[in-house]
Amino acid sequence: MEALKGIRILDMTHVQAGPTGSQLMAWLGADVIKLEPPTGDITRGQLRDVPNADSLYFTMLNCNKRSITVNMKNPAGKEVFIELLKQCDVVMENFGPGVIERLGFSWEKVHAINPRIVMASIKGFGSSGPYAEFKAYENVAQAMGGAMSTTGVLDGPPFVTGAQIGDSGTGLHLVIGILAALHHRNRTGQGQYVEVAMMDGIMNLCRVKFRDHQRLTRGPLSEYSVPTQGLKAVPRGGNDSGGGQLGNAIRCKPGGPDDYLYIVVQEAVWDALAKRVGGEKFATDPRFAKIGDRRKNQNEMWRLLNEFSSNYTKRELMAILNELNVPCGPIMSTDDLANDEHVRLREMYVEIDHPQRGKWYNVGMPIKLSASPAKIERSPLLGEHTDEILREVLGYGETEIATMKEAGAFSKEPPKVQPYHPLRA
Ligand SMILES: CC(C)(COP(=O)(O)OP(=O)(O)OC[C@H]1O[C@@H](n2cnc3c(N)ncnc32)[C@H](O)[C@@H]1OP(=O)(O)O)[C@@H](O)C(=O)NCCC(=O)NCCS
């Protein structure tokens, strides 16, 4: 049975950061009602690859949800929203600063409507502090949370990482907060407000860089392959391992952009590795005898390892090194991964059907629960479940639905019936 069976989520999130979090909640078994403006989540139409079909940007982040469109700027729409709040365990949003308050639904208001509800928000920088009023996207958060200044090579510009640590990473943080708040709610009967700032989430993921930041005050960082003497901030260390063991990406045959293998020169395997790479001569070379020597002379060590690795493809090298129990991994391109047997077996790249676009693939559920495996189902069309939700969740009859429609609760059209008298006031 689904782990979160019985939990209902009102999901107002949009773009990436929030939707990845609510998609995880859906894969854990919650009933996720995606509440969209009548025009839909903006990503439905962004980066379209099939004309008139929801984009992969949308379909990949909104699986297993139901969609209802509600015009939150319309009084009848607000009334539907209030009724939904009363029937849900969690409400999630990641609007820009002040948006939810402008709509009239601050945490205080939401809590007063349903004291048991958990409200979960993502903001770029949180609701307090000098940056609170700023909007944020993925790379803004990577820039401001310390990721960019520590990614790239020493004499090059800062780089963003391809992993969406600002958006999807913040979604993960939010889910953790929601699960804790639900547990608390079950004990106390009271909901609470969960807030995750993207900048805070990035700093959390950059934790070890702040380890190095403080170590710099006591001297250079010997494990870095770049000079660190006298630095005040952690430099970009290329592909250095960033941990207690040395590591780097070494070049393989035939020299294409992804023909590299990442190798961790773990202390425990040095002897076996050195013998395989350069025989007894390399293994007994005093420049590399102890980990301290290898750190000091690592650029020469990497040169010798690269000389060896360029004779093999990344898969051949992986096989050689796996036999020696050396922690390593080929650099996998998206194409490698899409066709990888291990990935398919673990259901991490799954085929899904969609009425507008046909077959497509989603990245699977990375959290595997033994008794509650995720069943991945397609994303909803815009407003696909509006009537169903009004009937099932709110108990509206056909007349109420029709009157609300007339009043403009679900569309961007101006209300046709004026003035509006709330049916359920
Ligand atoms: C992502 C972001 C920059 C996008 O900015 P944006 O496109 O200007 O969107 P906003 O969230 O600021 O505003 C949404 C607008 O749509 C309106 N809206 C949203 N849902 C609505 C609905 N169901 N009915 C009617 N209007 C709706 C809001 O009221 C708001 O209008 P307003 O500006 O008149 O108050 C911003 O939402 C943000 O900073 N979010 C927090 C950080 C975040 O999650 N970023 C990562 C996104 S991947």
The ligand as an SDF file (V2000), in Angstrom:
LIG
                    3D

 48 50  0  0  0  0  0  0  0  0999 V2000
    9.7990   31.3900   -9.9650 C   0  0  0  0  0  0  0  0  0  0  0  0
    9.4300   32.8630   -9.8960 C   0  0  0  0  0  0  0  0  0  0  0  0
   10.6840   33.7190  -10.1070 C   0  0  0  0  0  0  0  0  0  0  0  0
    8.4290   33.1330  -11.0200 C   0  0  0  0  0  0  0  0  0  0  0  0
    8.0090   34.4760  -10.9630 O   0  0  0  0  0  0  0  0  0  0  0  0
    6.6300   34.9350  -11.6620 P   0  0  0  0  0  0  0  0  0  0  0  0
    6.4570   34.1850  -12.9360 O   0  0  0  0  0  0  0  0  0  0  0  0
    6.6270   36.4080  -11.7270 O   0  0  0  0  0  0  0  0  0  0  0  0
    5.4940   34.3490  -10.6940 O   0  0  0  0  0  0  0  0  0  0  0  0
    5.0840   34.8210   -9.2350 P   0  0  0  0  0  0  0  0  0  0  0  0
    5.1170   33.6070   -8.3990 O   0  0  0  0  0  0  0  0  0  0  0  0
    5.8910   35.9580   -8.7130 O   0  0  0  0  0  0  0  0  0  0  0  0
    3.6120   35.3880   -9.4690 O   0  0  0  0  0  0  0  0  0  0  0  0
    2.6030   34.5720   -9.8890 C   0  0  0  0  0  0  0  0  0  0  0  0
    1.4150   35.4500  -10.2860 C   0  0  0  0  0  0  0  0  0  0  0  0
    0.4130   34.5760  -10.7630 O   0  0  0  0  0  0  0  0  0  0  0  0
   -0.7470   34.7220   -9.9650 C   0  0  0  0  0  0  0  0  0  0  0  0
   -1.3840   33.4300   -9.7780 N   0  0  0  0  0  0  0  0  0  0  0  0
   -0.8000   32.2800   -9.3690 C   0  0  0  0  0  0  0  0  0  0  0  0
   -1.7190   31.3060   -9.2990 N   0  0  0  0  0  0  0  0  0  0  0  0
   -2.8980   31.8600   -9.6600 C   0  0  0  0  0  0  0  0  0  0  0  0
   -4.2100   31.3610   -9.8090 C   0  0  0  0  0  0  0  0  0  0  0  0
   -4.5010   30.0890   -9.5610 N   0  0  0  0  0  0  0  0  0  0  0  0
   -5.1580   32.2220  -10.2060 N   0  0  0  0  0  0  0  0  0  0  0  0
   -4.8920   33.5100  -10.4770 C   0  0  0  0  0  0  0  0  0  0  0  0
   -3.6610   34.0430  -10.3740 N   0  0  0  0  0  0  0  0  0  0  0  0
   -2.6780   33.2220   -9.9740 C   0  0  0  0  0  0  0  0  0  0  0  0
   -0.2660   35.2740   -8.6410 C   0  0  0  0  0  0  0  0  0  0  0  0
   -1.2810   35.8750   -7.9240 O   0  0  0  0  0  0  0  0  0  0  0  0
    0.8350   36.1930   -9.0890 C   0  0  0  0  0  0  0  0  0  0  0  0
    0.2550   37.3970   -9.5360 O   0  0  0  0  0  0  0  0  0  0  0  0
    0.6630   38.8510   -8.9180 P   0  0  0  0  0  0  0  0  0  0  0  0
    2.0700   39.0870   -9.3120 O   0  0  0  0  0  0  0  0  0  0  0  0
   -0.3350   39.7640   -9.5800 O   0  0  0  0  0  0  0  0  0  0  0  0
    0.5280   38.7680   -7.4420 O   0  0  0  0  0  0  0  0  0  0  0  0
    8.7860   33.1930   -8.5260 C   0  0  0  0  0  0  0  0  0  0  0  0
    7.5820   32.4820   -8.4060 O   0  0  0  0  0  0  0  0  0  0  0  0
    9.6700   32.8700   -7.3340 C   0  0  0  0  0  0  0  0  0  0  0  0
   10.6170   33.5910   -7.0030 O   0  0  0  0  0  0  0  0  0  0  0  0
    9.3230   31.7770   -6.6260 N   0  0  0  0  0  0  0  0  0  0  0  0
   10.0180   31.3760   -5.4200 C   0  0  0  0  0  0  0  0  0  0  0  0
   11.3290   30.7400   -5.7210 C   0  0  0  0  0  0  0  0  0  0  0  0
   11.2090   29.5500   -6.6330 C   0  0  0  0  0  0  0  0  0  0  0  0
   10.5180   28.6170   -6.3560 O   0  0  0  0  0  0  0  0  0  0  0  0
   11.9810   29.5960   -7.7320 N   0  0  0  0  0  0  0  0  0  0  0  0
   12.2310   28.4380   -8.5410 C   0  0  0  0  0  0  0  0  0  0  0  0
   11.2530   28.1870   -9.5610 C   0  0  0  0  0  0  0  0  0  0  0  0
   11.7450   26.7490  -10.4240 S   0  0  0  0  0  0  0  0  0  0  0  0
  1  2  1  0
  2  3  1  0
  2  4  1  0
  2 36  1  0
  4  5  1  0
  5  6  1  0
  6  7  2  0
  6  8  1  0
  6  9  1  0
  9 10  1  0
 10 11  2  0
 10 12  1  0
 10 13  1  0
 13 14  1  0
 14 15  1  0
 15 16  1  0
 15 30  1  0
 16 17  1  0
 17 18  1  0
 17 28  1  0
 18 19  1  0
 18 27  1  0
 19 20  2  0
 20 21  1  0
 21 22  1  0
 21 27  2  0
 22 23  1  0
 22 24  2  0
 24 25  1  0
 25 26  2  0
 26 27  1  0
 28 29  1  0
 28 30  1  0
 30 31  1  0
 31 32  1  0
 32 33  2  0
 32 34  1  0
 32 35  1  0
 36 37  1  0
 36 38  1  0
 38 39  2  0
 38 40  1  0
 40 41  1  0
 41 42  1  0
 42 43  1  0
 43 44  2  0
 43 45  1  0
 45 46  1  0
 46 47  1  0
 47 48  1  0
M  END
$$$$
